[in-house]
Amino acid sequence: MPYSREFSDHFYCRDDGRLECGHVFLSGNALPQRLAALDADACFSIGELGFGTGLNAMETWRQWKLSAPPGARLAFTSFERFPMPRAAIERALARWPELEAERLCLLSHWPDAPAGKMVLDLAPDMRLTVVCGVALERLAAETALFDAWYLDGFAPSRNGDMWSAELMAQVYAHTREGGRFATYAAAGFVRRNLIAAGFQVERRPGFAGKREMLCGQRAETAKTAG
């Protein structure tokens, strides 16, 4: 189980991080339905706070192959302060045989010394971009807009900067109208920061017995929780 010494926290749920990704990020962003409804020439953009082991990106890519129409493209951009070395990613993702093809592809493209802004064309329809550095600074410098967000920093109690009002405002500013977010976190200050940024916020049952998670949508006319 990968563990961050910087934040004294595990990288994902101890029960099953892959299933947690499906419950929180894919379902919370309504991705199965949205991907199936894409036009053949569409490009769907996902932003993520916290790349970690790459588990969310690889599980999303696996689901993309099952749901998206031929010709559509996935652009997955993740912001990560402390990128992991290849060997650590390899060990972490080896737990899931379902992700073997995606894992091997990621490892073959992952640089020996990950740093800066890494653009990895994993397949003709899958571009992975990992932006290394402080999330608030790097996101503020981006011009891209995203259709969906995975908010997957370490626990708010251990890494408050990843859930700050300033960063949530940047997430909102980089979300297309009608775009969504999802997160396993349900702390009160996280919910308040998302609402203050402009998102409609919904509480849902969390994964593996966790009481709540949050998800929601950018709607220009609504500034209160749903």
Secondary structure, DSSP 8 states (H G I E B T S, - for coil): --EETTTTEESS-SS-HHHHHIIIIIHHTTHHHHHHT--TT-EEEEEEE--TTSHHHHHHHHHHHHHS-TT-EEEEEEEESS---HHHHHHHHTT-GGGHHHHHHHHHHS-SS--SEEEEEEETTEEEEEEES-HHHHHHT----EEEEEE--S-TTT-GGGG-HHHHHHHHHTEEEEEEEEES---HHHHHHHHHHTEEEEEE--STT-S-EEEEEE-TT--S--
